[in-house]
Amino acid sequence: QVQLVESGGGLVQPGGSLRLSCVASGGIFNIYAMGWYRQAPGKQREMVATITTSDSTNYADSVKGRFTISRDNRKNTIYLQMNSLKPEDTAVYYCRRDLYWGQGTQVTVSS
């Protein structure tokens, strides 16, 4: 059974940084693309960043240059380094692999 567990969310001031982690269990980690998505209150869930098995990455325009997705196949983990955070980045951030989603981790950017 596949399980995705996110961590690293929290409250941060505008301009600050956070690093999210997602640990995957079940299945073979390095044969799947992975991604981070987010959902703000009253809005639809949206793609933030994805990473393929060959480490090709894709970002939403709103986070390009500020966020970096990476993966460590030895640890079955993907990361999302978030810098220069803005209040509009406030959302629940979810990890996704194929049809599976994590439970989400809250990121709040506020002074």
Phi and psi in radians as a Rosetta constraint file:
Dihedral C 1 N 2 CA 2 C 2 CIRCULARHARMONIC -1.455 0.35
Dihedral N 2 CA 2 C 2 N 3 CIRCULARHARMONIC 2.373 0.35
Dihedral C 2 N 3 CA 3 C 3 CIRCULARHARMONIC -2.382 0.35
Dihedral N 3 CA 3 C 3 N 4 CIRCULARHARMONIC 2.337 0.35
Dihedral C 3 N 4 CA 4 C 4 CIRCULARHARMONIC -2.111 0.35
Dihedral N 4 CA 4 C 4 N 5 CIRCULARHARMONIC 2.211 0.35
Dihedral C 4 N 5 CA 5 C 5 CIRCULARHARMONIC -2.200 0.35
Dihedral N 5 CA 5 C 5 N 6 CIRCULARHARMONIC 2.018 0.35
Dihedral C 5 N 6 CA 6 C 6 CIRCULARHARMONIC -1.602 0.35
Dihedral N 6 CA 6 C 6 N 7 CIRCULARHARMONIC 2.698 0.35
Dihedral C 6 N 7 CA 7 C 7 CIRCULARHARMONIC -2.721 0.35
Dihedral N 7 CA 7 C 7 N 8 CIRCULARHARMONIC 2.914 0.35
Dihedral C 7 N 8 CA 8 C 8 CIRCULARHARMONIC 1.851 0.35
Dihedral N 8 CA 8 C 8 N 9 CIRCULARHARMONIC -0.087 0.35
Dihedral C 8 N 9 CA 9 C 9 CIRCULARHARMONIC -1.249 0.35
Dihedral N 9 CA 9 C 9 N 10 CIRCULARHARMONIC 3.022 0.35
Dihedral C 9 N 10 CA 10 C 10 CIRCULARHARMONIC 2.850 0.35
Dihedral N 10 CA 10 C 10 N 11 CIRCULARHARMONIC -2.925 0.35
Dihedral C 10 N 11 CA 11 C 11 CIRCULARHARMONIC -1.764 0.35
Dihedral N 11 CA 11 C 11 N 12 CIRCULARHARMONIC 2.277 0.35
Dihedral C 11 N 12 CA 12 C 12 CIRCULARHARMONIC -2.480 0.35
Dihedral N 12 CA 12 C 12 N 13 CIRCULARHARMONIC 2.614 0.35
Dihedral C 12 N 13 CA 13 C 13 CIRCULARHARMONIC -1.352 0.35
Dihedral N 13 CA 13 C 13 N 14 CIRCULARHARMONIC 2.694 0.35
Dihedral C 13 N 14 CA 14 C 14 CIRCULARHARMONIC -0.941 0.35
Dihedral N 14 CA 14 C 14 N 15 CIRCULARHARMONIC 2.404 0.35
Dihedral C 14 N 15 CA 15 C 15 CIRCULARHARMONIC 1.563 0.35
Dihedral N 15 CA 15 C 15 N 16 CIRCULARHARMONIC -0.162 0.35
Dihedral C 15 N 16 CA 16 C 16 CIRCULARHARMONIC -1.436 0.35
Dihedral N 16 CA 16 C 16 N 17 CIRCULARHARMONIC -3.063 0.35
Dihedral C 16 N 17 CA 17 C 17 CIRCULARHARMONIC -2.315 0.35
Dihedral N 17 CA 17 C 17 N 18 CIRCULARHARMONIC 2.661 0.35
Dihedral C 17 N 18 CA 18 C 18 CIRCULARHARMONIC -2.522 0.35
Dihedral N 18 CA 18 C 18 N 19 CIRCULARHARMONIC 2.684 0.35
Dihedral C 18 N 19 CA 19 C 19 CIRCULARHARMONIC -2.170 0.35
Dihedral N 19 CA 19 C 19 N 20 CIRCULARHARMONIC 2.102 0.35
Dihedral C 19 N 20 CA 20 C 20 CIRCULARHARMONIC -1.624 0.35
Dihedral N 20 CA 20 C 20 N 21 CIRCULARHARMONIC 2.574 0.35
Dihedral C 20 N 21 CA 21 C 21 CIRCULARHARMONIC -2.210 0.35
Dihedral N 21 CA 21 C 21 N 22 CIRCULARHARMONIC 2.612 0.35
Dihedral C 21 N 22 CA 22 C 22 CIRCULARHARMONIC -2.407 0.35
Dihedral N 22 CA 22 C 22 N 23 CIRCULARHARMONIC 2.017 0.35
Dihedral C 22 N 23 CA 23 C 23 CIRCULARHARMONIC -1.726 0.35
Dihedral N 23 CA 23 C 23 N 24 CIRCULARHARMONIC 2.248 0.35
Dihedral C 23 N 24 CA 24 C 24 CIRCULARHARMONIC -1.865 0.35
Dihedral N 24 CA 24 C 24 N 25 CIRCULARHARMONIC 2.439 0.35
Dihedral C 24 N 25 CA 25 C 25 CIRCULARHARMONIC -2.308 0.35
Dihedral N 25 CA 25 C 25 N 26 CIRCULARHARMONIC 2.620 0.35
Dihedral C 25 N 26 CA 26 C 26 CIRCULARHARMONIC 1.581 0.35
Dihedral N 26 CA 26 C 26 N 27 CIRCULARHARMONIC 2.268 0.35
Dihedral C 26 N 27 CA 27 C 27 CIRCULARHARMONIC 1.394 0.35
Dihedral N 27 CA 27 C 27 N 28 CIRCULARHARMONIC -3.136 0.35
Dihedral C 27 N 28 CA 28 C 28 CIRCULARHARMONIC -1.727 0.35
Dihedral N 28 CA 28 C 28 N 29 CIRCULARHARMONIC 2.012 0.35
Dihedral C 28 N 29 CA 29 C 29 CIRCULARHARMONIC -1.110 0.35
Dihedral N 29 CA 29 C 29 N 30 CIRCULARHARMONIC -0.783 0.35
Dihedral C 29 N 30 CA 30 C 30 CIRCULARHARMONIC -1.414 0.35
Dihedral N 30 CA 30 C 30 N 31 CIRCULARHARMONIC 0.136 0.35
Dihedral C 30 N 31 CA 31 C 31 CIRCULARHARMONIC -1.835 0.35
Dihedral N 31 CA 31 C 31 N 32 CIRCULARHARMONIC 0.141 0.35
Dihedral C 31 N 32 CA 32 C 32 CIRCULARHARMONIC -2.125 0.35
Dihedral N 32 CA 32 C 32 N 33 CIRCULARHARMONIC 2.452 0.35
Dihedral C 32 N 33 CA 33 C 33 CIRCULARHARMONIC -1.244 0.35
Dihedral N 33 CA 33 C 33 N 34 CIRCULARHARMONIC 2.682 0.35
Dihedral C 33 N 34 CA 34 C 34 CIRCULARHARMONIC -2.335 0.35
Dihedral N 34 CA 34 C 34 N 35 CIRCULARHARMONIC 2.854 0.35
Dihedral C 34 N 35 CA 35 C 35 CIRCULARHARMONIC -2.750 0.35
Dihedral N 35 CA 35 C 35 N 36 CIRCULARHARMONIC 2.809 0.35
Dihedral C 35 N 36 CA 36 C 36 CIRCULARHARMONIC -1.945 0.35
Dihedral N 36 CA 36 C 36 N 37 CIRCULARHARMONIC 2.383 0.35
Dihedral C 36 N 37 CA 37 C 37 CIRCULARHARMONIC -2.288 0.35
Dihedral N 37 CA 37 C 37 N 38 CIRCULARHARMONIC 2.841 0.35
Dihedral C 37 N 38 CA 38 C 38 CIRCULARHARMONIC -2.513 0.35
Dihedral N 38 CA 38 C 38 N 39 CIRCULARHARMONIC 2.715 0.35
Dihedral C 38 N 39 CA 39 C 39 CIRCULARHARMONIC -2.426 0.35
Dihedral N 39 CA 39 C 39 N 40 CIRCULARHARMONIC 2.055 0.35
Dihedral C 39 N 40 CA 40 C 40 CIRCULARHARMONIC -1.591 0.35
Dihedral N 40 CA 40 C 40 N 41 CIRCULARHARMONIC 2.757 0.35
Dihedral C 40 N 41 CA 41 C 41 CIRCULARHARMONIC -0.976 0.35
Dihedral N 41 CA 41 C 41 N 42 CIRCULARHARMONIC 2.258 0.35
Dihedral C 41 N 42 CA 42 C 42 CIRCULARHARMONIC 1.341 0.35
Dihedral N 42 CA 42 C 42 N 43 CIRCULARHARMONIC 0.090 0.35
Dihedral C 42 N 43 CA 43 C 43 CIRCULARHARMONIC -2.120 0.35
Dihedral N 43 CA 43 C 43 N 44 CIRCULARHARMONIC 2.822 0.35
Dihedral C 43 N 44 CA 44 C 44 CIRCULARHARMONIC -1.339 0.35
Dihedral N 44 CA 44 C 44 N 45 CIRCULARHARMONIC 2.710 0.35
Dihedral C 44 N 45 CA 45 C 45 CIRCULARHARMONIC -1.166 0.35
Dihedral N 45 CA 45 C 45 N 46 CIRCULARHARMONIC 2.417 0.35
Dihedral C 45 N 46 CA 46 C 46 CIRCULARHARMONIC -2.314 0.35
Dihedral N 46 CA 46 C 46 N 47 CIRCULARHARMONIC 2.663 0.35
Dihedral C 46 N 47 CA 47 C 47 CIRCULARHARMONIC -1.244 0.35
Dihedral N 47 CA 47 C 47 N 48 CIRCULARHARMONIC 2.388 0.35
Dihedral C 47 N 48 CA 48 C 48 CIRCULARHARMONIC -1.840 0.35
Dihedral N 48 CA 48 C 48 N 49 CIRCULARHARMONIC -0.909 0.35
Dihedral C 48 N 49 CA 49 C 49 CIRCULARHARMONIC -2.794 0.35
Dihedral N 49 CA 49 C 49 N 50 CIRCULARHARMONIC 2.561 0.35
Dihedral C 49 N 50 CA 50 C 50 CIRCULARHARMONIC -2.305 0.35
Dihedral N 50 CA 50 C 50 N 51 CIRCULARHARMONIC 2.744 0.35
Dihedral C 50 N 51 CA 51 C 51 CIRCULARHARMONIC -2.457 0.35
Dihedral N 51 CA 51 C 51 N 52 CIRCULARHARMONIC 2.322 0.35
Dihedral C 51 N 52 CA 52 C 52 CIRCULARHARMONIC -1.547 0.35
Dihedral N 52 CA 52 C 52 N 53 CIRCULARHARMONIC 3.114 0.35
Dihedral C 52 N 53 CA 53 C 53 CIRCULARHARMONIC -1.166 0.35
Dihedral N 53 CA 53 C 53 N 54 CIRCULARHARMONIC -0.375 0.35
Dihedral C 53 N 54 CA 54 C 54 CIRCULARHARMONIC -1.758 0.35
Dihedral N 54 CA 54 C 54 N 55 CIRCULARHARMONIC 0.285 0.35
Dihedral C 54 N 55 CA 55 C 55 CIRCULARHARMONIC 1.218 0.35
Dihedral N 55 CA 55 C 55 N 56 CIRCULARHARMONIC 0.340 0.35
Dihedral C 55 N 56 CA 56 C 56 CIRCULARHARMONIC -1.291 0.35
Dihedral N 56 CA 56 C 56 N 57 CIRCULARHARMONIC 2.415 0.35
Dihedral C 56 N 57 CA 57 C 57 CIRCULARHARMONIC -2.114 0.35
Dihedral N 57 CA 57 C 57 N 58 CIRCULARHARMONIC 2.734 0.35
Dihedral C 57 N 58 CA 58 C 58 CIRCULARHARMONIC -2.499 0.35
Dihedral N 58 CA 58 C 58 N 59 CIRCULARHARMONIC 2.443 0.35
Dihedral C 58 N 59 CA 59 C 59 CIRCULARHARMONIC -2.278 0.35
Dihedral N 59 CA 59 C 59 N 60 CIRCULARHARMONIC 2.608 0.35
Dihedral C 59 N 60 CA 60 C 60 CIRCULARHARMONIC -1.156 0.35
Dihedral N 60 CA 60 C 60 N 61 CIRCULARHARMONIC 2.554 0.35
Dihedral C 60 N 61 CA 61 C 61 CIRCULARHARMONIC -0.994 0.35
Dihedral N 61 CA 61 C 61 N 62 CIRCULARHARMONIC -0.583 0.35
Dihedral C 61 N 62 CA 62 C 62 CIRCULARHARMONIC -1.199 0.35
Dihedral N 62 CA 62 C 62 N 63 CIRCULARHARMONIC -0.292 0.35
Dihedral C 62 N 63 CA 63 C 63 CIRCULARHARMONIC -2.064 0.35
Dihedral N 63 CA 63 C 63 N 64 CIRCULARHARMONIC -0.051 0.35
Dihedral C 63 N 64 CA 64 C 64 CIRCULARHARMONIC -1.012 0.35
Dihedral N 64 CA 64 C 64 N 65 CIRCULARHARMONIC 2.339 0.35
Dihedral C 64 N 65 CA 65 C 65 CIRCULARHARMONIC 1.498 0.35
Dihedral N 65 CA 65 C 65 N 66 CIRCULARHARMONIC -0.194 0.35
Dihedral C 65 N 66 CA 66 C 66 CIRCULARHARMONIC -2.021 0.35
Dihedral N 66 CA 66 C 66 N 67 CIRCULARHARMONIC -0.611 0.35
Dihedral C 66 N 67 CA 67 C 67 CIRCULARHARMONIC -1.895 0.35
Dihedral N 67 CA 67 C 67 N 68 CIRCULARHARMONIC 2.592 0.35
Dihedral C 67 N 68 CA 68 C 68 CIRCULARHARMONIC -2.372 0.35
Dihedral N 68 CA 68 C 68 N 69 CIRCULARHARMONIC 2.188 0.35
Dihedral C 68 N 69 CA 69 C 69 CIRCULARHARMONIC -1.726 0.35
Dihedral N 69 CA 69 C 69 N 70 CIRCULARHARMONIC 2.495 0.35
Dihedral C 69 N 70 CA 70 C 70 CIRCULARHARMONIC -2.614 0.35
Dihedral N 70 CA 70 C 70 N 71 CIRCULARHARMONIC 2.913 0.35
Dihedral C 70 N 71 CA 71 C 71 CIRCULARHARMONIC -2.427 0.35
Dihedral N 71 CA 71 C 71 N 72 CIRCULARHARMONIC 2.594 0.35
Dihedral C 71 N 72 CA 72 C 72 CIRCULARHARMONIC -2.183 0.35
Dihedral N 72 CA 72 C 72 N 73 CIRCULARHARMONIC 1.756 0.35
Dihedral C 72 N 73 CA 73 C 73 CIRCULARHARMONIC -1.153 0.35
Dihedral N 73 CA 73 C 73 N 74 CIRCULARHARMONIC -0.442 0.35
Dihedral C 73 N 74 CA 74 C 74 CIRCULARHARMONIC -1.208 0.35
Dihedral N 74 CA 74 C 74 N 75 CIRCULARHARMONIC -0.480 0.35
Dihedral C 74 N 75 CA 75 C 75 CIRCULARHARMONIC -1.869 0.35
Dihedral N 75 CA 75 C 75 N 76 CIRCULARHARMONIC 0.079 0.35
Dihedral C 75 N 76 CA 76 C 76 CIRCULARHARMONIC 0.923 0.35
Dihedral N 76 CA 76 C 76 N 77 CIRCULARHARMONIC 0.750 0.35
Dihedral C 76 N 77 CA 77 C 77 CIRCULARHARMONIC -2.344 0.35
Dihedral N 77 CA 77 C 77 N 78 CIRCULARHARMONIC 2.456 0.35
Dihedral C 77 N 78 CA 78 C 78 CIRCULARHARMONIC -2.019 0.35
Dihedral N 78 CA 78 C 78 N 79 CIRCULARHARMONIC 2.740 0.35
Dihedral C 78 N 79 CA 79 C 79 CIRCULARHARMONIC -2.251 0.35
Dihedral N 79 CA 79 C 79 N 80 CIRCULARHARMONIC 2.741 0.35
Dihedral C 79 N 80 CA 80 C 80 CIRCULARHARMONIC -2.346 0.35
Dihedral N 80 CA 80 C 80 N 81 CIRCULARHARMONIC 1.841 0.35
Dihedral C 80 N 81 CA 81 C 81 CIRCULARHARMONIC -1.500 0.35
Dihedral N 81 CA 81 C 81 N 82 CIRCULARHARMONIC 2.119 0.35
Dihedral C 81 N 82 CA 82 C 82 CIRCULARHARMONIC -2.043 0.35
Dihedral N 82 CA 82 C 82 N 83 CIRCULARHARMONIC 2.026 0.35
Dihedral C 82 N 83 CA 83 C 83 CIRCULARHARMONIC -2.026 0.35
Dihedral N 83 CA 83 C 83 N 84 CIRCULARHARMONIC 2.866 0.35
Dihedral C 83 N 84 CA 84 C 84 CIRCULARHARMONIC 0.852 0.35
Dihedral N 84 CA 84 C 84 N 85 CIRCULARHARMONIC 0.845 0.35
Dihedral C 84 N 85 CA 85 C 85 CIRCULARHARMONIC -1.140 0.35
Dihedral N 85 CA 85 C 85 N 86 CIRCULARHARMONIC 2.543 0.35
Dihedral C 85 N 86 CA 86 C 86 CIRCULARHARMONIC -2.112 0.35
Dihedral N 86 CA 86 C 86 N 87 CIRCULARHARMONIC 2.736 0.35
Dihedral C 86 N 87 CA 87 C 87 CIRCULARHARMONIC -0.956 0.35
Dihedral N 87 CA 87 C 87 N 88 CIRCULARHARMONIC -0.568 0.35
Dihedral C 87 N 88 CA 88 C 88 CIRCULARHARMONIC -1.267 0.35
Dihedral N 88 CA 88 C 88 N 89 CIRCULARHARMONIC -0.101 0.35
Dihedral C 88 N 89 CA 89 C 89 CIRCULARHARMONIC -1.449 0.35
Dihedral N 89 CA 89 C 89 N 90 CIRCULARHARMONIC -0.107 0.35
Dihedral C 89 N 90 CA 90 C 90 CIRCULARHARMONIC -1.078 0.35
Dihedral N 90 CA 90 C 90 N 91 CIRCULARHARMONIC 2.170 0.35
Dihedral C 90 N 91 CA 91 C 91 CIRCULARHARMONIC -3.105 0.35
Dihedral N 91 CA 91 C 91 N 92 CIRCULARHARMONIC 2.986 0.35
Dihedral C 91 N 92 CA 92 C 92 CIRCULARHARMONIC -1.562 0.35
Dihedral N 92 CA 92 C 92 N 93 CIRCULARHARMONIC 2.227 0.35
Dihedral C 92 N 93 CA 93 C 93 CIRCULARHARMONIC -1.782 0.35
Dihedral N 93 CA 93 C 93 N 94 CIRCULARHARMONIC 2.275 0.35
Dihedral C 93 N 94 CA 94 C 94 CIRCULARHARMONIC -2.079 0.35
Dihedral N 94 CA 94 C 94 N 95 CIRCULARHARMONIC 2.521 0.35
Dihedral C 94 N 95 CA 95 C 95 CIRCULARHARMONIC -1.682 0.35
Dihedral N 95 CA 95 C 95 N 96 CIRCULARHARMONIC 2.496 0.35
Dihedral C 95 N 96 CA 96 C 96 CIRCULARHARMONIC -2.385 0.35
Dihedral N 96 CA 96 C 96 N 97 CIRCULARHARMONIC 2.435 0.35
Dihedral C 96 N 97 CA 97 C 97 CIRCULARHARMONIC -2.389 0.35
Dihedral N 97 CA 97 C 97 N 98 CIRCULARHARMONIC 1.963 0.35
Dihedral C 97 N 98 CA 98 C 98 CIRCULARHARMONIC 1.013 0.35
Dihedral N 98 CA 98 C 98 N 99 CIRCULARHARMONIC -2.071 0.35
Dihedral C 98 N 99 CA 99 C 99 CIRCULARHARMONIC -1.605 0.35
Dihedral N 99 CA 99 C 99 N 100 CIRCULARHARMONIC 0.016 0.35
Dihedral C 99 N 100 CA 100 C 100 CIRCULARHARMONIC -1.800 0.35
Dihedral N 100 CA 100 C 100 N 101 CIRCULARHARMONIC 2.484 0.35
Dihedral C 100 N 101 CA 101 C 101 CIRCULARHARMONIC -2.208 0.35
Dihedral N 101 CA 101 C 101 N 102 CIRCULARHARMONIC 2.589 0.35
Dihedral C 101 N 102 CA 102 C 102 CIRCULARHARMONIC -1.392 0.35
Dihedral N 102 CA 102 C 102 N 103 CIRCULARHARMONIC -3.109 0.35
Dihedral C 102 N 103 CA 103 C 103 CIRCULARHARMONIC -1.483 0.35
Dihedral N 103 CA 103 C 103 N 104 CIRCULARHARMONIC -0.244 0.35
Dihedral C 103 N 104 CA 104 C 104 CIRCULARHARMONIC 1.661 0.35
Dihedral N 104 CA 104 C 104 N 105 CIRCULARHARMONIC 2.677 0.35
Dihedral C 104 N 105 CA 105 C 105 CIRCULARHARMONIC -2.376 0.35
Dihedral N 105 CA 105 C 105 N 106 CIRCULARHARMONIC 2.346 0.35
Dihedral C 105 N 106 CA 106 C 106 CIRCULARHARMONIC -1.402 0.35
Dihedral N 106 CA 106 C 106 N 107 CIRCULARHARMONIC 2.291 0.35
Dihedral C 106 N 107 CA 107 C 107 CIRCULARHARMONIC -2.083 0.35
Dihedral N 107 CA 107 C 107 N 108 CIRCULARHARMONIC 2.160 0.35
Dihedral C 107 N 108 CA 108 C 108 CIRCULARHARMONIC -2.168 0.35
Dihedral N 108 CA 108 C 108 N 109 CIRCULARHARMONIC 2.155 0.35
Dihedral C 108 N 109 CA 109 C 109 CIRCULARHARMONIC -1.949 0.35
Dihedral N 109 CA 109 C 109 N 110 CIRCULARHARMONIC 1.922 0.35
Dihedral C 109 N 110 CA 110 C 110 CIRCULARHARMONIC -2.769 0.35
Dihedral N 110 CA 110 C 110 N 111 CIRCULARHARMONIC 2.601 0.35
